[in-house]
Amino acid sequence: MMRKLAIVLSLPCLLATSPVGAAERERTLQQEIDRFPKVEMGKAADGFAKFHLIDPPAAPLKIGDRYYHGFRFTTPAWLDGKMAWFMLQPEPPGAGIGAIQWFITPVEGEARFSLSFAEYSTRPFPLLTERFPKSNKFLIQHFPLDSLDPGREYLIWYNFTTPRIPVIAATLTVQSERGMAELGGLPTGDPDPTMKRIKPVPGVPVPDRNKIVADMAATFRGSGSEAALRQLDEETTAYVNAGGSYRELFIAIWREAQLHSGREHPDWAGEIWDWMFSRSLAMGETVRAREVITNAMNGMSTAHRFGRRKELLEWLEQAIWRSGYSLDPTSYPDLGPGLVALPEIRRRNIPMLPPFGTPRIKANGEFEMIKEFTRFDAGSFLAMADDRQAGGRWREALEWRLWVQDWATQSQEKHPDDETTNIWFKSALGNAINLVSIGLPEVARGEFLRIAEQEWPDAYQDRSKTNARIGVIRCALDLGEFEPAFVTDSRDLWQRAKDTRTMTRGSWHAAALVHARAVIASGDHEAGLRLLDEQIADGSEDARFERCRLQLSDGKLEGIEEELLLLLDSYRTTGRKLREGELYSLYAAFLEISGRHAEALAMRREAIRLMRGFDLFALLPPELARLAVLLAKCGDSPGSDAAAAEATRLAGDKKLLPARIRGEVERLLAGIKKNAPAPEAGETAVAADLQPLRALILPIEGRPLRGRLTLSNPAAHAVEGTLAFNGIPADAVRDPETGNTRVTLGSNGMDRLPKFRVDPGSFTLIDLAAAPGDIGEGTLTVIWSAPGQQDQQSVWTVDAAENGVAAAVIDVGEFKRNAFYSVPIHHHYLHPATDAPQLDLRIETSAPARVELYDASDRLVMVDSQGNGSLRDKGDLLFIDANSDGDGDVASTAGEAIFRLQVYPAGEIPEDGMKVRLMAKIGGTWLPAAEDRIQP
């Protein structure tokens, strides 16, 4: 539960400060202006803006309690665009220097500034990582045209809490055509590839590119992908050195991945796409890299390498941002509803051409600004939409795809092109599938029909229209509709999917599943189940899910639990976290039918938590209604009434939800038996669970003290008892709405909470807090007492900061060795840097385990499938990475963050326990921040 490091270290965090109320500082800086070196703006030999290394002063200027340095520059007399400057620290900052603060002031006169900045990882930028290998972050700041005067001298200053000021690397330019031509662009792109192209060696023949590709495929079949790509790398170098066209070889490799050996082996195709992206970047062929990156991302998804996919996406998002686009569609003007049946999804007035364009330096040193938006750029936005959808941000995904459709429509009207129409089909199909996944088949059917009826030709053998026609039948079946023609139509579409070279195995499986469902709906259950079994044998997990659902509806329980566990493992390996809510719901139904009500409650609540976290608002009301029914069976009338009331309220939103959902909720709630029998006396012996058993808090000087406990009730009935606090003075208050408790330490007040109720299958949070300096070293004992149960205690020790790392012990008791069950670990974490906007975290376990990290809003941040601190393994996921450094992060307010770990042990917990170590990135270094131990 735990907390912070003993030593305060600095983050390489860049914090902009406001000049408001800083008149004395401004006057002092202007009076001491000669202390600061002057730099001349200009272009370097590589075509980018010149770098300036600002060495630390011998004796830095001290103002107040901070030490200042900086540099002067003069704006061009012709200033005709937005000024931009770039800054990084070439070396990792030393311990204790604090976070950098900066601003700008004129050398004479008063300031009038409006500015914006963004902080990014250097990792996606080859030029930066090559030149500054020890730096991991940089900052770009923009000054609007009306903020600076032409020909005027300014001071950019920065300060630290210590006189040990580090070296700063900075560069400046003007973001206009003249500015880029005369001063160069910021060093976050690549020059024209012709600058890096190797001149051919005279007399050396150019190898046959088709033979290079054929040899690669043969080596793959004989020796595997690693040997094949190593050979391809060597032969590509020889080919280019001899003067061969990289673009022509690139196209030949593309065809092999798409149509030949890559089509037979999808994982292999993904490795080829990834190689093509990396090799293109290494050669400076950034255009080729942009062309292939979405294929590489899709290939990583197929191979379940979601960590690598996220790395590629971050490079792509940086490219989108550099061209001037916002990464948030809601930041653009609203043009009205985007979907008639879902009016909260809006169309946006997003520029059809990139606002900044892409700066490029020709081989002769001339500057050009390319302002174009190609189908590859459109594919970039679709890849970003796929990522948003997988993380539960499906509203953003829908709006991005709608805009891509608008772009494709406008482009098609001006310059008809098969590839542009393909982009339209892909974006429309993506939205239709998105709508199915969030439980709105009514809306999805309209989108599928729009695709199927589109008059434009579908150049890729009608694959999108075939998928759309499959989708139309699927939606009808989801809605309980049936027509005899569904059987023959779905059979024909299934065959067409198998015969179409450009359609994937996933499309075959989707068509086969729809056909099996249509056969079952026609009354031929036996034939339909045989079809499902055939698809399960061919690897279709959706067919397995449907088979389990049908068995449950028929009351056939044998073997279902094992099948559901197989499904869960598959979903986690393939990154289908969005689907887990439905799977937990199905497992809860199995447990309920089996009479395992306490377990069913836990699974039902987990399904609800996942549906809330992924914003599955159409699936949530029926799930709450099922919870109400189950609670009534367990004799918890108040809990049942509350769940039923929420289900009814949510289902009543006529603007968002169709009448079908209201009807389903009413039907489910009608099955509640109001006078359900009370639980048997023996059941009351089940004890609530107070965790952690023990915890160590290490306060940070000048910072508040935090801690978090949980009181869980695993039983199928409510428990009631007394929560008491001994030792350190405490004042406890329980929130009547959330049921959570806040305990102020160091304050005498309510130290006993009688009649403390915990609902069945749920938990309540107990937050400890103390203002800086309010308590010293000591011990707090939290005691839970309930009739017929042995008292439980959680002992919290507040110790001196230098005595170790914050730690906790969690006793999981009779933990179920079942992948549906996890150990929750709650943290209220304090970071040394109060100005850090987000906290980078890693988790390492001492025994194999899957670890999921959720933020305070219950959004999934990341999944470490192995518990090894890396996000590069199969099944790893990364959804929230605000600073694009490849690690999960949680938002921080004044250096504080609340989050939760869900730990799924992969085997038996060792007798001496499993350690769960929380690592935080501080000053560019990973350091232990807390260590929890799960004991069996």
Secondary structure, DSSP 8 states (H G I E B T S, - for coil): -----SS------EEE---TT-HHHHHHHHHTGGGS-B----B-TTSBB--EEE---SS-EEETTEEEEEEEEE--TT--SEEEEEEE-SS---TT---EEEEEEESSS------EEEEEESTT-HHHHHH-TT--EEEEEEE-GGGS-TT-EEEEEEEESSS----EEEEEEEESHHHHHHH-B-SSS---GGGT-----TT-----HHHHHHHHHHHHHHH-HHHHHHHHHHHHHHHHHTT--HHHHHHHHHHHHHHSHHHH-HHHHHHHHHHHHHHHHHTT-HHHHHHHHHHHHHHHHHTT-HHHHHHHHHHHHHHHHHTT--S-GGGS-EEEESSTTSTTSEEE---SS-SS-EEEE-TTS-EEEE----HHHHHHHHHHHHHHHHTT-HHHHHHHHHHHHHHHHHHHHHS--HHHHHHHHHHHHHHHHHHHHTT-HHHHHHHHHHHHT-SS--TTTTHHHHHHHHHHHHHHHHTT---THHHHHHHHHHHHHHH-TTS-HHHHHHHHHHHHHHHHHTT-HHHHHHHHHHHHHTT-HHHHHHHHHHHHHTT--TTHHHHHHHHHHHHHHTT-GGGHHHHHHHHHHHHHHTT-HHHHHHHHHHHHHHHHHTT-TTTHHHHHHHHHHHHHHTT-HHHHHHHHHHHHHHHT-TTTS-HHHHHHHHHHHTT--TT-----GGGGG---EEE-SEEEE---TTS-EEEEEEEEE-SSS-EEEEEEEEES-EEEEE-TTT--EEEEET--S--EEEEEEE-TTEEEEEEEEE-TTS--SEEEEEEEE-TTS--EEEEEEE--GGG--EEEEEE-SS---STT--EEEEEEEE-S-TT-SEEEEEEEESS-EEEEEEETT--EEEEESSSBS-S-STT-EE---TT-SSS-EEE-BTTEEEEEEEEEESS---TT-EEEEEEEEETTEEEEEEEEEEE-
